[in-house]
Amino acid sequence: MEQILKGQVAVVTGASGGLGAHFARLLAKAGAAVAVTARRVEMVEAVAAEIVSEGGRALALRLDVADAAAIAPAFAQAQEALGPLSILVNNAGVGGEGLALDLTVEEWDRTFDVNVRGVFFAAQAAARMMFANGTAEKGEARVVNIASIASHTVLPGLSAYNASKAGVAMLTKSLAREWSRRGIAVNALAPGYILTDINAGWWETEGGQKQLKGFPRRRLMDAEDLDAAFTMLCGPAAKAIAGTLITIDDGQSLPGGG
Ligand SMILES: NC(=O)c1ccc[n+]([C@@H]2O[C@H](COP(=O)([O-])OP(=O)(O)OC[C@H]3O[C@@H](n4cnc5c(N)ncnc54)[C@H](OP(=O)(O)O)[C@@H]3O)[C@@H](O)[C@H]2O)c1
């Protein structure tokens, strides 16, 4: 793979499995040094060890993004070990399922604490470092938020998740408006359904099977389907892209699709 991110240093949140671990591996293959972060330490250690065994540079760190005060110190640790932070991938997310009539305050808060508050304070901590370490000035700084088709399409039974991902889309635009002039490209990916722990149980249910059959291509996507757009948003091509939400969803969010 072309080393378009050689010399860059990335932090990926929620990288203990699923899409986050995939993004961490992809960043390393494109030449970036990667801080692999999440709450489950053994799992981020395994992802980081795999990257290192393949010749990359990686560091495993425990980080709960719902703990806003823990974010900046973790990013500082990553920067100290790997070099000036230039890419943040705001990937950590929780599903937040529950019909609106049943949703508790605790469930709502948990979804927003991770999916919205975590995204905002991670972006704030990263941006402060990118302005201070020169990567923003060089035009190399990137924030890539992992939104969802739920940012613009109702996923039934997921009101808190939908609202949280709509929040991520608007945060992406708001932060891009503030920071693009100063050299940070803030953008988001809105993936359709990909089989990971966040939704695995659902596809085994009757409702899940029915939903799958309604998708234009009658299948789930693969994490690899995101690779080209993801790499673009992290790399030099994103220099003139600001506040964009790129939907990659196999047509799942087209009217009548889901
Ligand atoms: N899979 C899909 O179909 C799909 C589609 C669109 C968007 N997305 C988005 O993609 C992102 C990744 O999801 P996924 O599908 O890969 O799900 P996943 O396999 O369940 O992974 C979620 C990741 O988030 C981490 N996480 C959860 N709470 C956290 C917290 N408080 N602090 C730090 N990390 C936390 C988990 O790590 P720990 O538990 O170790 O902390 C895990 O690594 C999410 O933002 C999700 O909304 C997924």
The ligand as a MOL file (V3000), in Angstrom:
LIG
                    3D

  0  0  0     0  0            999 V3000
M  V30 BEGIN CTAB
M  V30 COUNTS 48 52 0 0 0
M  V30 BEGIN ATOM
M  V30 1 N -20.7840 -1.5040 12.4750 0
M  V30 2 C -21.6070 -0.7030 11.8340 0
M  V30 3 O -22.5220 -1.1480 11.1060 0
M  V30 4 C -21.4430 0.7890 11.9610 0
M  V30 5 C -22.0900 1.5820 11.0060 0
M  V30 6 C -21.9700 2.9610 11.1160 0
M  V30 7 C -21.2080 3.5320 12.0970 0
M  V30 8 N -20.5920 2.7210 13.0120 0 CHG=1
M  V30 9 C -19.7850 3.3800 14.0350 0
M  V30 10 O -18.4850 2.8800 13.9890 0
M  V30 11 C -17.8730 3.0170 15.2640 0
M  V30 12 C -17.2420 1.6940 15.6680 0
M  V30 13 O -18.2700 0.7480 15.8750 0
M  V30 14 P -18.1020 -0.8030 15.5610 0
M  V30 15 O -19.1270 -1.1610 14.5710 0
M  V30 16 O -16.6880 -1.1340 15.2990 0 CHG=-1
M  V30 17 O -18.5970 -1.4000 16.9510 0
M  V30 18 P -17.8460 -2.2860 18.0650 0
M  V30 19 O -17.2030 -3.4560 17.4330 0
M  V30 20 O -18.8550 -2.4800 19.1370 0
M  V30 21 O -16.6960 -1.3060 18.5540 0
M  V30 22 C -16.9530 -0.1890 19.3540 0
M  V30 23 C -15.6400 0.2910 19.9000 0
M  V30 24 O -15.9050 1.4450 20.7140 0
M  V30 25 C -15.2090 1.2680 21.9230 0
M  V30 26 N -15.8520 1.9860 23.0030 0
M  V30 27 C -17.1110 1.8600 23.4960 0
M  V30 28 N -17.3020 2.6860 24.5550 0
M  V30 29 C -16.1190 3.3480 24.7090 0
M  V30 30 C -15.6650 4.3260 25.6190 0
M  V30 31 N -16.4410 4.7830 26.6040 0
M  V30 32 N -14.3930 4.7860 25.4880 0
M  V30 33 C -13.5910 4.3290 24.5110 0
M  V30 34 N -13.9590 3.3970 23.6330 0
M  V30 35 C -15.1980 2.9140 23.7360 0
M  V30 36 C -15.1230 -0.2180 22.1880 0
M  V30 37 O -13.9380 -0.5060 22.9170 0
M  V30 38 P -13.8930 -0.8160 24.4960 0
M  V30 39 O -15.1700 -1.5180 24.8440 0
M  V30 40 O -12.6710 -1.6700 24.6220 0
M  V30 41 O -13.7330 0.5070 25.1450 0
M  V30 42 C -14.9690 -0.7580 20.7650 0
M  V30 43 O -13.6130 -0.8290 20.4010 0
M  V30 44 C -18.9670 3.4980 16.2160 0
M  V30 45 O -18.8770 4.8970 16.3710 0
M  V30 46 C -20.2450 3.1380 15.4660 0
M  V30 47 O -21.3210 3.9390 15.8340 0
M  V30 48 C -20.6870 1.3730 12.9600 0
M  V30 END ATOM
M  V30 BEGIN BOND
M  V30 1 1 1 2
M  V30 2 2 2 3
M  V30 3 1 2 4
M  V30 4 1 4 5
M  V30 5 2 4 48
M  V30 6 2 5 6
M  V30 7 1 6 7
M  V30 8 2 7 8
M  V30 9 1 8 9
M  V30 10 1 8 48
M  V30 11 1 9 10
M  V30 12 1 9 46
M  V30 13 1 10 11
M  V30 14 1 11 12
M  V30 15 1 11 44
M  V30 16 1 12 13
M  V30 17 1 13 14
M  V30 18 2 14 15
M  V30 19 1 14 16
M  V30 20 1 14 17
M  V30 21 1 17 18
M  V30 22 2 18 19
M  V30 23 1 18 20
M  V30 24 1 18 21
M  V30 25 1 21 22
M  V30 26 1 22 23
M  V30 27 1 23 24
M  V30 28 1 23 42
M  V30 29 1 24 25
M  V30 30 1 25 26
M  V30 31 1 25 36
M  V30 32 1 26 27
M  V30 33 1 26 35
M  V30 34 2 27 28
M  V30 35 1 28 29
M  V30 36 1 29 30
M  V30 37 2 29 35
M  V30 38 1 30 31
M  V30 39 2 30 32
M  V30 40 1 32 33
M  V30 41 2 33 34
M  V30 42 1 34 35
M  V30 43 1 36 37
M  V30 44 1 36 42
M  V30 45 1 37 38
M  V30 46 2 38 39
M  V30 47 1 38 40
M  V30 48 1 38 41
M  V30 49 1 42 43
M  V30 50 1 44 45
M  V30 51 1 44 46
M  V30 52 1 46 47
M  V30 END BOND
M  V30 END CTAB
M  END
